[in-house]
């Protein structure tokens, strides 16, 4: 199927469309990077909380063991 000069997009139109698509892609990538940054921050906070809870559990377990030994003696 051949196109006439009227139906074929001009180079300037194509360039404009490509530039517009590039801008959209750039914005989408920036948005994704921002979302990933927020997700990483949440992951760090969760990791810190889990670590603190695990540390508290170990400290409590150790304190209870010491208490039992002191009571036996």
mmCIF file of the N, C-alpha and C atoms, coordinates in Angstrom:
data_MODEL
# 
_entry.id   MODEL 
# 
loop_
_atom_site.group_PDB 
_atom_site.id 
_atom_site.type_symbol 
_atom_site.label_atom_id 
_atom_site.label_alt_id 
_atom_site.label_comp_id 
_atom_site.label_asym_id 
_atom_site.label_entity_id 
_atom_site.label_seq_id 
_atom_site.pdbx_PDB_ins_code 
_atom_site.Cartn_x 
_atom_site.Cartn_y 
_atom_site.Cartn_z 
_atom_site.occupancy 
_atom_site.B_iso_or_equiv 
_atom_site.pdbx_formal_charge 
_atom_site.auth_seq_id 
_atom_site.auth_comp_id 
_atom_site.auth_asym_id 
_atom_site.auth_atom_id 
_atom_site.pdbx_PDB_model_num 
ATOM 1   N N  . UNK A 1 1  ? 0.852  -1.158  0.000  1.00 0.00 ? 1  UNK A N  1 
ATOM 2   C CA . UNK A 1 1  ? 0.000  0.000   0.000  1.00 0.00 ? 1  UNK A CA 1 
ATOM 3   C C  . UNK A 1 1  ? 0.907  1.233   0.000  1.00 0.00 ? 1  UNK A C  1 
ATOM 4   N N  . UNK A 1 2  ? 0.731  2.066   -0.943 1.00 0.00 ? 2  UNK A N  1 
ATOM 5   C CA . UNK A 1 2  ? 1.537  3.282   -1.032 1.00 0.00 ? 2  UNK A CA 1 
ATOM 6   C C  . UNK A 1 2  ? 0.783  4.441   -0.411 1.00 0.00 ? 2  UNK A C  1 
ATOM 7   N N  . UNK A 1 3  ? 1.535  5.306   0.204  1.00 0.00 ? 3  UNK A N  1 
ATOM 8   C CA . UNK A 1 3  ? 0.937  6.482   0.829  1.00 0.00 ? 3  UNK A CA 1 
ATOM 9   C C  . UNK A 1 3  ? 1.193  7.697   -0.037 1.00 0.00 ? 3  UNK A C  1 
ATOM 10  N N  . UNK A 1 4  ? 0.277  8.550   -0.037 1.00 0.00 ? 4  UNK A N  1 
ATOM 11  C CA . UNK A 1 4  ? 0.469  9.804   -0.769 1.00 0.00 ? 4  UNK A CA 1 
ATOM 12  C C  . UNK A 1 4  ? 1.172  10.782  0.151  1.00 0.00 ? 4  UNK A C  1 
ATOM 13  N N  . UNK A 1 5  ? 1.608  11.853  -0.388 1.00 0.00 ? 5  UNK A N  1 
ATOM 14  C CA . UNK A 1 5  ? 2.295  12.875  0.402  1.00 0.00 ? 5  UNK A CA 1 
ATOM 15  C C  . UNK A 1 5  ? 1.391  13.441  1.484  1.00 0.00 ? 5  UNK A C  1 
ATOM 16  N N  . UNK A 1 6  ? 0.090  13.414  1.265  1.00 0.00 ? 6  UNK A N  1 
ATOM 17  C CA . UNK A 1 6  ? -0.859 13.946  2.248  1.00 0.00 ? 6  UNK A CA 1 
ATOM 18  C C  . UNK A 1 6  ? -1.000 13.048  3.467  1.00 0.00 ? 6  UNK A C  1 
ATOM 19  N N  . UNK A 1 7  ? -0.930 11.731  3.287  1.00 0.00 ? 7  UNK A N  1 
ATOM 20  C CA . UNK A 1 7  ? -1.151 10.814  4.409  1.00 0.00 ? 7  UNK A CA 1 
ATOM 21  C C  . UNK A 1 7  ? 0.121  10.485  5.164  1.00 0.00 ? 7  UNK A C  1 
ATOM 22  N N  . UNK A 1 8  ? 1.260  10.684  4.567  1.00 0.00 ? 8  UNK A N  1 
ATOM 23  C CA . UNK A 1 8  ? 2.521  10.401  5.259  1.00 0.00 ? 8  UNK A CA 1 
ATOM 24  C C  . UNK A 1 8  ? 2.842  11.531  6.231  1.00 0.00 ? 8  UNK A C  1 
ATOM 25  N N  . UNK A 1 9  ? 3.176  11.167  7.469  1.00 0.00 ? 9  UNK A N  1 
ATOM 26  C CA . UNK A 1 9  ? 3.534  12.223  8.410  1.00 0.00 ? 9  UNK A CA 1 
ATOM 27  C C  . UNK A 1 9  ? 4.841  12.892  7.998  1.00 0.00 ? 9  UNK A C  1 
ATOM 28  N N  . UNK A 1 10 ? 4.908  14.142  8.263  1.00 0.00 ? 10 UNK A N  1 
ATOM 29  C CA . UNK A 1 10 ? 6.141  14.867  7.934  1.00 0.00 ? 10 UNK A CA 1 
ATOM 30  C C  . UNK A 1 10 ? 7.205  14.553  8.963  1.00 0.00 ? 10 UNK A C  1 
ATOM 31  N N  . UNK A 1 11 ? 8.457  14.789  8.577  1.00 0.00 ? 11 UNK A N  1 
ATOM 32  C CA . UNK A 1 11 ? 9.568  14.534  9.496  1.00 0.00 ? 11 UNK A CA 1 
ATOM 33  C C  . UNK A 1 11 ? 9.449  15.401  10.746 1.00 0.00 ? 11 UNK A C  1 
ATOM 34  N N  . UNK A 1 12 ? 9.045  16.632  10.588 1.00 0.00 ? 12 UNK A N  1 
ATOM 35  C CA . UNK A 1 12 ? 8.928  17.506  11.754 1.00 0.00 ? 12 UNK A CA 1 
ATOM 36  C C  . UNK A 1 12 ? 7.856  16.999  12.715 1.00 0.00 ? 12 UNK A C  1 
ATOM 37  N N  . UNK A 1 13 ? 6.763  16.465  12.189 1.00 0.00 ? 13 UNK A N  1 
ATOM 38  C CA . UNK A 1 13 ? 5.722  15.890  13.038 1.00 0.00 ? 13 UNK A CA 1 
ATOM 39  C C  . UNK A 1 13 ? 6.233  14.651  13.769 1.00 0.00 ? 13 UNK A C  1 
ATOM 40  N N  . UNK A 1 14 ? 6.964  13.815  13.037 1.00 0.00 ? 14 UNK A N  1 
ATOM 41  C CA . UNK A 1 14 ? 7.530  12.619  13.655 1.00 0.00 ? 14 UNK A CA 1 
ATOM 42  C C  . UNK A 1 14 ? 8.516  12.985  14.755 1.00 0.00 ? 14 UNK A C  1 
ATOM 43  N N  . UNK A 1 15 ? 9.353  13.950  14.489 1.00 0.00 ? 15 UNK A N  1 
ATOM 44  C CA . UNK A 1 15 ? 10.324 14.382  15.500 1.00 0.00 ? 15 UNK A CA 1 
ATOM 45  C C  . UNK A 1 15 ? 9.617  14.918  16.738 1.00 0.00 ? 15 UNK A C  1 
ATOM 46  N N  . UNK A 1 16 ? 8.561  15.671  16.536 1.00 0.00 ? 16 UNK A N  1 
ATOM 47  C CA . UNK A 1 16 ? 7.795  16.221  17.647 1.00 0.00 ? 16 UNK A CA 1 
ATOM 48  C C  . UNK A 1 16 ? 7.169  15.093  18.473 1.00 0.00 ? 16 UNK A C  1 
ATOM 49  N N  . UNK A 1 17 ? 6.599  14.111  17.783 1.00 0.00 ? 17 UNK A N  1 
ATOM 50  C CA . UNK A 1 17 ? 5.990  12.977  18.471 1.00 0.00 ? 17 UNK A CA 1 
ATOM 51  C C  . UNK A 1 17 ? 7.024  12.166  19.250 1.00 0.00 ? 17 UNK A C  1 
ATOM 52  N N  . UNK A 1 18 ? 8.181  11.959  18.631 1.00 0.00 ? 18 UNK A N  1 
ATOM 53  C CA . UNK A 1 18 ? 9.254  11.211  19.302 1.00 0.00 ? 18 UNK A CA 1 
ATOM 54  C C  . UNK A 1 18 ? 9.734  11.980  20.529 1.00 0.00 ? 18 UNK A C  1 
ATOM 55  N N  . UNK A 1 19 ? 9.904  13.296  20.409 1.00 0.00 ? 19 UNK A N  1 
ATOM 56  C CA . UNK A 1 19 ? 10.338 14.110  21.545 1.00 0.00 ? 19 UNK A CA 1 
ATOM 57  C C  . UNK A 1 19 ? 9.308  14.049  22.676 1.00 0.00 ? 19 UNK A C  1 
ATOM 58  N N  . UNK A 1 20 ? 8.032  14.070  22.319 1.00 0.00 ? 20 UNK A N  1 
ATOM 59  C CA . UNK A 1 20 ? 6.970  13.982  23.318 1.00 0.00 ? 20 UNK A CA 1 
ATOM 60  C C  . UNK A 1 20 ? 7.015  12.630  24.035 1.00 0.00 ? 20 UNK A C  1 
ATOM 61  N N  . UNK A 1 21 ? 7.204  11.568  23.287 1.00 0.00 ? 21 UNK A N  1 
ATOM 62  C CA . UNK A 1 21 ? 7.299  10.232  23.880 1.00 0.00 ? 21 UNK A CA 1 
ATOM 63  C C  . UNK A 1 21 ? 8.513  10.134  24.794 1.00 0.00 ? 21 UNK A C  1 
ATOM 64  N N  . UNK A 1 22 ? 9.626  10.731  24.394 1.00 0.00 ? 22 UNK A N  1 
ATOM 65  C CA . UNK A 1 22 ? 10.831 10.730  25.241 1.00 0.00 ? 22 UNK A CA 1 
ATOM 66  C C  . UNK A 1 22 ? 10.563 11.419  26.571 1.00 0.00 ? 22 UNK A C  1 
ATOM 67  N N  . UNK A 1 23 ? 9.879  12.578  26.504 1.00 0.00 ? 23 UNK A N  1 
ATOM 68  C CA . UNK A 1 23 ? 9.552  13.298  27.740 1.00 0.00 ? 23 UNK A CA 1 
ATOM 69  C C  . UNK A 1 23 ? 8.677  12.436  28.651 1.00 0.00 ? 23 UNK A C  1 
ATOM 70  N N  . UNK A 1 24 ? 7.699  11.781  28.064 1.00 0.00 ? 24 UNK A N  1 
ATOM 71  C CA . UNK A 1 24 ? 6.821  10.917  28.854 1.00 0.00 ? 24 UNK A CA 1 
ATOM 72  C C  . UNK A 1 24 ? 7.599  9.778   29.495 1.00 0.00 ? 24 UNK A C  1 
ATOM 73  N N  . UNK A 1 25 ? 8.491  9.167   28.724 1.00 0.00 ? 25 UNK A N  1 
ATOM 74  C CA . UNK A 1 25 ? 9.315  8.081   29.268 1.00 0.00 ? 25 UNK A CA 1 
ATOM 75  C C  . UNK A 1 25 ? 10.239 8.580   30.373 1.00 0.00 ? 25 UNK A C  1 
ATOM 76  N N  . UNK A 1 26 ? 10.823 9.748   30.175 1.00 0.00 ? 26 UNK A N  1 
ATOM 77  C CA . UNK A 1 26 ? 11.698 10.320  31.194 1.00 0.00 ? 26 UNK A CA 1 
ATOM 78  C C  . UNK A 1 26 ? 10.927 10.572  32.483 1.00 0.00 ? 26 UNK A C  1 
ATOM 79  N N  . UNK A 1 27 ? 9.713  11.112  32.368 1.00 0.00 ? 27 UNK A N  1 
ATOM 80  C CA . UNK A 1 27 ? 8.878  11.345  33.548 1.00 0.00 ? 27 UNK A CA 1 
ATOM 81  C C  . UNK A 1 27 ? 8.509  10.030  34.231 1.00 0.00 ? 27 UNK A C  1 
ATOM 82  N N  . UNK A 1 28 ? 8.191  9.016   33.440 1.00 0.00 ? 28 UNK A N  1 
ATOM 83  C CA . UNK A 1 28 ? 7.826  7.715   34.004 1.00 0.00 ? 28 UNK A CA 1 
ATOM 84  C C  . UNK A 1 28 ? 9.003  7.100   34.759 1.00 0.00 ? 28 UNK A C  1 
ATOM 85  N N  . UNK A 1 29 ? 10.191 7.195   34.199 1.00 0.00 ? 29 UNK A N  1 
ATOM 86  C CA . UNK A 1 29 ? 11.386 6.654   34.858 1.00 0.00 ? 29 UNK A CA 1 
ATOM 87  C C  . UNK A 1 29 ? 11.651 7.410   36.160 1.00 0.00 ? 29 UNK A C  1 
ATOM 88  N N  . UNK A 1 30 ? 11.524 8.723   36.140 1.00 0.00 ? 30 UNK A N  1 
ATOM 89  C CA . UNK A 1 30 ? 11.728 9.510   37.357 1.00 0.00 ? 30 UNK A CA 1 
ATOM 90  C C  . UNK A 1 30 ? 10.722 9.113   38.431 1.00 0.00 ? 30 UNK A C  1 
ATOM 91  N N  . UNK A 1 31 ? 9.488  8.903   38.031 1.00 0.00 ? 31 UNK A N  1 
ATOM 92  C CA . UNK A 1 31 ? 8.449  8.492   38.972 1.00 0.00 ? 31 UNK A CA 1 
ATOM 93  C C  . UNK A 1 31 ? 8.760  7.126   39.575 1.00 0.00 ? 31 UNK A C  1 
ATOM 94  N N  . UNK A 1 32 ? 9.192  6.187   38.745 1.00 0.00 ? 32 UNK A N  1 
ATOM 95  C CA . UNK A 1 32 ? 9.547  4.861   39.239 1.00 0.00 ? 32 UNK A CA 1 
ATOM 96  C C  . UNK A 1 32 ? 10.722 4.918   40.204 1.00 0.00 ? 32 UNK A C  1 
ATOM 97  N N  . UNK A 1 33 ? 11.714 5.729   39.882 1.00 0.00 ? 33 UNK A N  1 
ATOM 98  C CA . UNK A 1 33 ? 12.872 5.863   40.779 1.00 0.00 ? 33 UNK A CA 1 
ATOM 99  C C  . UNK A 1 33 ? 12.445 6.417   42.135 1.00 0.00 ? 33 UNK A C  1 
ATOM 100 N N  . UNK A 1 34 ? 11.554 7.380   42.112 1.00 0.00 ? 34 UNK A N  1 
ATOM 101 C CA . UNK A 1 34 ? 11.063 7.962   43.367 1.00 0.00 ? 34 UNK A CA 1 
ATOM 102 C C  . UNK A 1 34 ? 10.321 6.908   44.183 1.00 0.00 ? 34 UNK A C  1 
ATOM 103 N N  . UNK A 1 35 ? 9.465  6.134   43.531 1.00 0.00 ? 35 UNK A N  1 
ATOM 104 C CA . UNK A 1 35 ? 8.723  5.081   44.226 1.00 0.00 ? 35 UNK A CA 1 
ATOM 105 C C  . UNK A 1 35 ? 9.668  4.030   44.799 1.00 0.00 ? 35 UNK A C  1 
ATOM 106 N N  . UNK A 1 36 ? 10.695 3.669   44.043 1.00 0.00 ? 36 UNK A N  1 
ATOM 107 C CA . UNK A 1 36 ? 11.672 2.695   44.541 1.00 0.00 ? 36 UNK A CA 1 
ATOM 108 C C  . UNK A 1 36 ? 12.411 3.238   45.750 1.00 0.00 ? 36 UNK A C  1 
ATOM 109 N N  . UNK A 1 37 ? 12.707 4.533   45.729 1.00 0.00 ? 37 UNK A N  1 
ATOM 110 C CA . UNK A 1 37 ? 13.371 5.154   46.881 1.00 0.00 ? 37 UNK A CA 1 
ATOM 111 C C  . UNK A 1 37 ? 12.504 5.077   48.121 1.00 0.00 ? 37 UNK A C  1 
ATOM 112 N N  . UNK A 1 38 ? 11.207 5.345   47.964 1.00 0.00 ? 38 UNK A N  1 
ATOM 113 C CA . UNK A 1 38 ? 10.291 5.250   49.108 1.00 0.00 ? 38 UNK A CA 1 
ATOM 114 C C  . UNK A 1 38 ? 10.209 3.813   49.619 1.00 0.00 ? 38 UNK A C  1 
ATOM 115 N N  . UNK A 1 39 ? 10.169 2.874   48.709 1.00 0.00 ? 39 UNK A N  1 
ATOM 116 C CA . UNK A 1 39 ? 10.098 1.462   49.093 1.00 0.00 ? 39 UNK A CA 1 
ATOM 117 C C  . UNK A 1 39 ? 11.356 1.051   49.839 1.00 0.00 ? 39 UNK A C  1 
ATOM 118 N N  . UNK A 1 40 ? 12.502 1.509   49.377 1.00 0.00 ? 40 UNK A N  1 
ATOM 119 C CA . UNK A 1 40 ? 13.769 1.177   50.043 1.00 0.00 ? 40 UNK A CA 1 
ATOM 120 C C  . UNK A 1 40 ? 13.796 1.755   51.453 1.00 0.00 ? 40 UNK A C  1 
ATOM 121 N N  . UNK A 1 41 ? 13.316 2.974   51.625 1.00 0.00 ? 41 UNK A N  1 
ATOM 122 C CA . UNK A 1 41 ? 13.272 3.586   52.955 1.00 0.00 ? 41 UNK A CA 1 
ATOM 123 C C  . UNK A 1 41 ? 12.384 2.781   53.889 1.00 0.00 ? 41 UNK A C  1 
ATOM 124 N N  . UNK A 1 42 ? 11.217 2.356   53.395 1.00 0.00 ? 42 UNK A N  1 
ATOM 125 C CA . UNK A 1 42 ? 10.326 1.539   54.218 1.00 0.00 ? 42 UNK A CA 1 
ATOM 126 C C  . UNK A 1 42 ? 11.002 0.226   54.604 1.00 0.00 ? 42 UNK A C  1 
ATOM 127 N N  . UNK A 1 43 ? 11.711 -0.361  53.667 1.00 0.00 ? 43 UNK A N  1 
ATOM 128 C CA . UNK A 1 43 ? 12.429 -1.610  53.943 1.00 0.00 ? 43 UNK A CA 1 
ATOM 129 C C  . UNK A 1 43 ? 13.476 -1.432  55.023 1.00 0.00 ? 43 UNK A C  1 
ATOM 130 N N  . UNK A 1 44 ? 14.182 -0.314  54.988 1.00 0.00 ? 44 UNK A N  1 
ATOM 131 C CA . UNK A 1 44 ? 15.192 -0.038  56.016 1.00 0.00 ? 44 UNK A CA 1 
ATOM 132 C C  . UNK A 1 44 ? 14.542 0.092   57.382 1.00 0.00 ? 44 UNK A C  1 
ATOM 133 N N  . UNK A 1 45 ? 13.412 0.804   57.438 1.00 0.00 ? 45 UNK A N  1 
ATOM 134 C CA . UNK A 1 45 ? 12.724 0.981   58.729 1.00 0.00 ? 45 UNK A CA 1 
ATOM 135 C C  . UNK A 1 45 ? 12.228 -0.348  59.267 1.00 0.00 ? 45 UNK A C  1 
ATOM 136 N N  . UNK A 1 46 ? 11.698 -1.185  58.384 1.00 0.00 ? 46 UNK A N  1 
ATOM 137 C CA . UNK A 1 46 ? 11.221 -2.500  58.824 1.00 0.00 ? 46 UNK A CA 1 
ATOM 138 C C  . UNK A 1 46 ? 12.389 -3.332  59.333 1.00 0.00 ? 46 UNK A C  1 
ATOM 139 N N  . UNK A 1 47 ? 13.504 -3.291  58.618 1.00 0.00 ? 47 UNK A N  1 
ATOM 140 C CA . UNK A 1 47 ? 14.692 -4.034  59.041 1.00 0.00 ? 47 UNK A CA 1 
ATOM 141 C C  . UNK A 1 47 ? 15.193 -3.580  60.396 1.00 0.00 ? 47 UNK A C  1 
ATOM 142 N N  . UNK A 1 48 ? 15.183 -2.278  60.626 1.00 0.00 ? 48 UNK A N  1 
ATOM 143 C CA . UNK A 1 48 ? 15.613 -1.744  61.914 1.00 0.00 ? 48 UNK A CA 1 
ATOM 144 C C  . UNK A 1 48 ? 14.681 -2.194  63.025 1.00 0.00 ? 48 UNK A C  1 
ATOM 145 N N  . UNK A 1 49 ? 13.389 -2.152  62.753 1.00 0.00 ? 49 UNK A N  1 
ATOM 146 C CA . UNK A 1 49 ? 12.404 -2.571  63.757 1.00 0.00 ? 49 UNK A CA 1 
ATOM 147 C C  . UNK A 1 49 ? 12.549 -4.055  64.084 1.00 0.00 ? 49 UNK A C  1 
ATOM 148 N N  . UNK A 1 50 ? 12.688 -4.878  63.063 1.00 0.00 ? 50 UNK A N  1 
ATOM 149 C CA . UNK A 1 50 ? 12.850 -6.318  63.282 1.00 0.00 ? 50 UNK A CA 1 
ATOM 150 C C  . UNK A 1 50 ? 14.125 -6.586  64.083 1.00 0.00 ? 50 UNK A C  1 
ATOM 151 N N  . UNK A 1 51 ? 15.192 -5.884  63.750 1.00 0.00 ? 51 UNK A N  1 
ATOM 152 C CA . UNK A 1 51 ? 16.443 -6.049  64.488 1.00 0.00 ? 51 UNK A CA 1 
ATOM 153 C C  . UNK A 1 51 ? 16.302 -5.660  65.953 1.00 0.00 ? 51 UNK A C  1 
ATOM 154 N N  . UNK A 1 52 ? 15.595 -4.572  66.209 1.00 0.00 ? 52 UNK A N  1 
ATOM 155 C CA . UNK A 1 52 ? 15.390 -4.123  67.584 1.00 0.00 ? 52 UNK A CA 1 
ATOM 156 C C  . UNK A 1 52 ? 14.549 -5.125  68.370 1.00 0.00 ? 52 UNK A C  1 
ATOM 157 N N  . UNK A 1 53 ? 13.515 -5.647  67.738 1.00 0.00 ? 53 UNK A N  1 
ATOM 158 C CA . UNK A 1 53 ? 12.657 -6.636  68.412 1.00 0.00 ? 53 UNK A CA 1 
ATOM 159 C C  . UNK A 1 53 ? 13.449 -7.910  68.700 1.00 0.00 ? 53 UNK A C  1 
ATOM 160 N N  . UNK A 1 54 ? 14.236 -8.349  67.731 1.00 0.00 ? 54 UNK A N  1 
ATOM 161 C CA . UNK A 1 54 ? 15.048 -9.557  67.939 1.00 0.00 ? 54 UNK A CA 1 
ATOM 162 C C  . UNK A 1 54 ? 16.068 -9.336  69.064 1.00 0.00 ? 54 UNK A C  1 
ATOM 163 N N  . UNK A 1 55 ? 16.674 -8.167  69.082 1.00 0.00 ? 55 UNK A N  1 
ATOM 164 C CA . UNK A 1 55 ? 17.629 -7.856  70.149 1.00 0.00 ? 55 UNK A CA 1 
ATOM 165 C C  . UNK A 1 55 ? 16.966 -7.838  71.511 1.00 0.00 ? 55 UNK A C  1 
ATOM 166 N N  . UNK A 1 56 ? 15.785 -7.247  71.590 1.00 0.00 ? 56 UNK A N  1 
ATOM 167 C CA . UNK A 1 56 ? 15.051 -7.208  72.855 1.00 0.00 ? 56 UNK A CA 1 
ATOM 168 C C  . UNK A 1 56 ? 14.673 -8.615  73.305 1.00 0.00 ? 56 UNK A C  1 
ATOM 169 N N  . UNK A 1 57 ? 14.289 -9.471  72.370 1.00 0.00 ? 57 UNK A N  1 
ATOM 170 C CA . UNK A 1 57 ? 13.922 -10.850 72.706 1.00 0.00 ? 57 UNK A CA 1 
ATOM 171 C C  . UNK A 1 57 ? 15.125 -11.623 73.257 1.00 0.00 ? 57 UNK A C  1 
ATOM 172 N N  . UNK A 1 58 ? 16.278 -11.434 72.636 1.00 0.00 ? 58 UNK A N  1 
ATOM 173 C CA . UNK A 1 58 ? 17.494 -12.109 73.115 1.00 0.00 ? 58 UNK A CA 1 
ATOM 174 C C  . UNK A 1 58 ? 17.869 -11.588 74.504 1.00 0.00 ? 58 UNK A C  1 
ATOM 175 N N  . UNK A 1 59 ? 17.773 -10.277 74.699 1.00 0.00 ? 59 UNK A N  1 
ATOM 176 C CA . UNK A 1 59 ? 18.101 -9.699  76.006 1.00 0.00 ? 59 UNK A CA 1 
ATOM 177 C C  . UNK A 1 59 ? 17.146 -10.218 77.080 1.00 0.00 ? 59 UNK A C  1 
ATOM 178 N N  . UNK A 1 60 ? 15.860 -10.298 76.774 1.00 0.00 ? 60 UNK A N  1 
ATOM 179 C CA . UNK A 1 60 ? 14.882 -10.807 77.732 1.00 0.00 ? 60 UNK A CA 1 
ATOM 180 C C  . UNK A 1 60 ? 15.152 -12.267 78.050 1.00 0.00 ? 60 UNK A C  1 
ATOM 181 N N  . UNK A 1 61 ? 15.435 -13.059 77.037 1.00 0.00 ? 61 UNK A N  1 
ATOM 182 C CA . UNK A 1 61 ? 15.728 -14.479 77.249 1.00 0.00 ? 61 UNK A CA 1 
ATOM 183 C C  . UNK A 1 61 ? 16.961 -14.653 78.136 1.00 0.00 ? 61 UNK A C  1 
ATOM 184 N N  . UNK A 1 62 ? 17.983 -13.858 77.885 1.00 0.00 ? 62 UNK A N  1 
ATOM 185 C CA . UNK A 1 62 ? 19.203 -13.934 78.688 1.00 0.00 ? 62 UNK A CA 1 
ATOM 186 C C  . UNK A 1 62 ? 18.925 -13.522 80.129 1.00 0.00 ? 62 UNK A C  1 
ATOM 187 N N  . UNK A 1 63 ? 18.152 -12.455 80.303 1.00 0.00 ? 63 UNK A N  1 
ATOM 188 C CA . UNK A 1 63 ? 17.819 -11.995 81.656 1.00 0.00 ? 63 UNK A CA 1 
ATOM 189 C C  . UNK A 1 63 ? 17.037 -13.067 82.411 1.00 0.00 ? 63 UNK A C  1 
ATOM 190 N N  . UNK A 1 64 ? 16.103 -13.745 81.738 1.00 0.00 ? 64 UNK A N  1 
ATOM 191 C CA . UNK A 1 64 ? 15.332 -14.807 82.395 1.00 0.00 ? 64 UNK A CA 1 
ATOM 192 C C  . UNK A 1 64 ? 16.215 -15.993 82.775 1.00 0.00 ? 64 UNK A C  1 
ATOM 193 N N  . UNK A 1 65 ? 17.177 -16.338 81.928 1.00 0.00 ? 65 UNK A N  1 
ATOM 194 C CA . UNK A 1 65 ? 18.096 -17.431 82.253 1.00 0.00 ? 65 UNK A CA 1 
ATOM 195 C C  . UNK A 1 65 ? 18.937 -17.080 83.470 1.00 0.00 ? 65 UNK A C  1 
ATOM 196 N N  . UNK A 1 66 ? 19.423 -15.862 83.501 1.00 0.00 ? 66 UNK A N  1 
ATOM 197 C CA . UNK A 1 66 ? 20.241 -15.418 84.649 1.00 0.00 ? 66 UNK A CA 1 
ATOM 198 C C  . UNK A 1 66 ? 19.393 -15.449 85.920 1.00 0.00 ? 66 UNK A C  1 
ATOM 199 N N  . UNK A 1 67 ? 18.165 -14.998 85.826 1.00 0.00 ? 67 UNK A N  1 
ATOM 200 C CA . UNK A 1 67 ? 17.270 -14.961 86.988 1.00 0.00 ? 67 UNK A CA 1 
ATOM 201 C C  . UNK A 1 67 ? 17.027 -16.369 87.522 1.00 0.00 ? 67 UNK A C  1 
ATOM 202 N N  . UNK A 1 68 ? 16.820 -17.343 86.608 1.00 0.00 ? 68 UNK A N  1 
ATOM 203 C CA . UNK A 1 68 ? 16.597 -18.720 87.041 1.00 0.00 ? 68 UNK A CA 1 
ATOM 204 C C  . UNK A 1 68 ? 17.825 -19.280 87.741 1.00 0.00 ? 68 UNK A C  1 
ATOM 205 N N  . UNK A 1 69 ? 18.996 -18.974 87.239 1.00 0.00 ? 69 UNK A N  1 
ATOM 206 C CA . UNK A 1 69 ? 20.236 -19.465 87.876 1.00 0.00 ? 69 UNK A CA 1 
ATOM 207 C C  . UNK A 1 69 ? 20.417 -18.881 89.258 1.00 0.00 ? 69 UNK A C  1 
ATOM 208 N N  . UNK A 1 70 ? 20.099 -17.590 89.393 1.00 0.00 ? 70 UNK A N  1 
ATOM 209 C CA . UNK A 1 70 ? 20.262 -16.924 90.695 1.00 0.00 ? 70 UNK A CA 1 
ATOM 210 C C  . UNK A 1 70 ? 19.288 -17.527 91.698 1.00 0.00 ? 70 UNK A C  1 
ATOM 211 N N  . UNK A 1 71 ? 18.067 -17.839 91.271 1.00 0.00 ? 71 UNK A N  1 
ATOM 212 C CA . UNK A 1 71 ? 17.060 -18.420 92.168 1.00 0.00 ? 71 UNK A CA 1 
ATOM 213 C C  . UNK A 1 71 ? 17.474 -19.806 92.637 1.00 0.00 ? 71 UNK A C  1 
ATOM 214 N N  . UNK A 1 72 ? 18.137 -20.586 91.755 1.00 0.00 ? 72 UNK A N  1 
ATOM 215 C CA . UNK A 1 72 ? 18.547 -21.960 92.119 1.00 0.00 ? 72 UNK A CA 1 
ATOM 216 C C  . UNK A 1 72 ? 19.661 -21.943 93.153 1.00 0.00 ? 72 UNK A C  1 
ATOM 217 N N  . UNK A 1 73 ? 20.488 -20.942 93.104 1.00 0.00 ? 73 UNK A N  1 
ATOM 218 C CA . UNK A 1 73 ? 21.658 -20.911 94.015 1.00 0.00 ? 73 UNK A CA 1 
ATOM 219 C C  . UNK A 1 73 ? 21.334 -20.384 95.353 1.00 0.00 ? 73 UNK A C  1 
# 
